Amino acid sequence: MPRTPLDQPSFLPMTRAEMDRLGWAELDVLLVTGDAYVDHPSFGAPLLGRWLVANGYRTGLVAQPRWELAAGEPGDVEAMGRPRLFAGVTAGALDSMLAHYTAFRKKRSDDAYTPGGRAGSRPNRASIVYTNLVRRAFPGLPVVLGGVEASLRRASHYDFWSQGLRRSILFDSKASAVLYGMAEHSLLAVAEELDRLAEEGGDVASVWERIPGAVYARKAGDLPEGVNAEDVLELPSHEAIAADHTLLLKATRLLERHVHQDRQVAVQQSGDRMAVLNPPGPGLEGEALDALYALPFSRSAHPSYKEPIPAEEMIRGSLNIHRGCAGGCSFCTLALHQGRRIRSRSAKSALDEAKGLAGVKGFTGSVSDVGGPSANMWGARCEGDMASCQRASCLTPKICKHFKVDQGAFVDLLRQVARVPGVRHVRVASGWRMDLGLADKPALARMIREFTGGQAKVAPEHLNPKVLRLMRKPAFSVFEEFVEFFGRESGKAGKEQYVVPYLMSAFPGCTEQDMHDMADWFADRGWRPSQVQCFIPLPGTAAAAMYFAGTDLDGNPLHVADTDAERLRQHAILGREGESRPSGRGAGGKGAGRPGGRTGEHSPRGANAGARPGRRSGEPGRDGNLHPEGRGKSSPAAPRKAGAGQPGGRRGGRHGGGRGKP
């Protein structure tokens, strides 16, 4: 039964004293996160906490709790007492392993989600560590895992950091359940079910089969009541994948279908138990999504912090107006976490949030981003039958005839935001989907001329046709056409503007010769790309399965750069080597193929045209979660540990097939 909404506090309580000021004798729900507490809708735990309060549940937040405690020492998770219903745990906006290590296994020295930007305020594999903290503090309390780290590890997956196969994080963490994807519906359903049990009594274990997007454990072969065996999507077992690595390809493709079609229960056996994965459910959209973003976020860090939090600065003036990405790129986690279905806020909701920015401390009048995982997918919809769709991408190898989007309406929204009192500039910092943009050139021209802000982030990723097919990316000719169109429209507007291409080295199927070919293309145009990232096989992705198996998705053998030595060589071709290449051949000037700028005018950056400063959107983490710069996709790293990434470490020898250690 729905509860009466509570008054929203200025901040969710983090201490007993804050609870007392609110008149709360106890919490209903405790949320534990690996991020510092910034009360902004781009931070998952505060977003969910305010959502629960709006639905009548007293919710407190523990941010970046200490995890190395002496025997008997009280922990931070105990500060507000035992919650009445359950605890929710997330590693934060980034996977903790990606947050800690660079692509070349070096420890990062900073963390944008921590006061002062310092690294070391969250543990490795934070989801597992935090779950154990809660279980020790509150024996018998249900604990649900969420966020991108847990979501991507909901089934057996290749783990780059332990160089082996790991089973579902459900089993390693001993959590009651994992809630994958965008969890507003599922988290509220957990609160309502456990609230009902607290009043009426009953078995907590029976709750999870009624929760959309939940992963929970049962005895192997014991299907939930009412689920027919013929309707179940059965993934290869953990043991079968350990014995035959190509089965991870099958499991990954089935998981992609499971999320997109949203109609079946999936199961995966691991030893004498099995993980049961409920379909994701509808997710918030329409008025419900608008209501979520209308909650009174302060858009600032909790007042207890004495040092600035870099991520707060990055997202202060940004508007996140849609969820999901139709691209389905094989290296990206967006489709597995947020889904390929686009869920958009209304124009009124976005404008209301823009109007509220004027009163935010530190807002300068510049809206730094209006977008989402991809800038120009706002309002997109599928007019086909998603429940029967067999495509892995809505956009490649060509845009699906059922995928519809009015990009002119998006540009109209940008113009409306620009007219809001107190707003001086509006920019689109999220990555632009080039193939969609070129399908509506009038709208693209307006975006280039009015809302670029000096640079447009696009992701051609590679030049080689085979590699691009493996990535599920458009042909390189799409990038060439986009650069030409961008330069022409920038010239018409009399603006010096740049294309910032995101490129990737060491992707499965990519050879050193392929990297040389790509480097030659850019060098011939006097262009030195600055945004080159080395591939990391992120858990749950199709690209990680290809890396682990050494084959493409159809089982054909692939060259895989699986040693540090070759990965470094490939990366250096566009990295260090690219910086020392001759820059003369046609840099700037007419006909040079220069990205943007006034037609025929020499850029003050000369051969650096298109290489403006600015890291990949959301770096670190090509992880599909919420990111400070445009909430896009990125792909960091792995730890330095004995044996990691050395010859044979990908899938064979002593590292192959095991579960790995937490």
Protein Blocks (a to p, Z undefined) as FASTA:
>chain_A
ZZddddddfbdcfbfklmmmnopabdfbdcddfbdcdddfkbmklmmmmmmmmnopacdd
dehiafbdcehiacfklmnopafkbccddebjbdfklmmpcfkopacfbdfkbghhighi
acehkllmmmmmmmmmmghiacddedjklmmmmpccddfklopacddfklmnopabdceh
jfklmmmmmmmmmmmmmmnopafklmmmmpghiacdddehiacehiafklpccdddfklm
mmmmmlmmmmmmmmmmmmmnopaccdddehjbdcddddebjopahjllmmmmmpccehia
cfkbmbdcfklmmmmmgccfbgcjfklpakbcklmmnopadcdddfklmmmmmmmmmmpg
hiaoiafbgcdfblklghiacfbdfklocbfbfkbcbdcfklccdfklmmmmmmmmmmpg
hiabdcdfbdcdfklmmmmmmlmmmmmmmmnnopacddekpablklmmmnopacfklmmm
mmmmmmmmmmmnopacdddddddehiahiafklmmmmmmmmmmnopacfbdcdddddehi
aklmmmmnopafkopacdddfbfklmmmmmmmmmmmmmmgcfkgopgjehklpggjjehi
acfklmmgoiagcidehiaciehpacfelpaacdddddddehihpahklmgcjlgopabj
ZZ
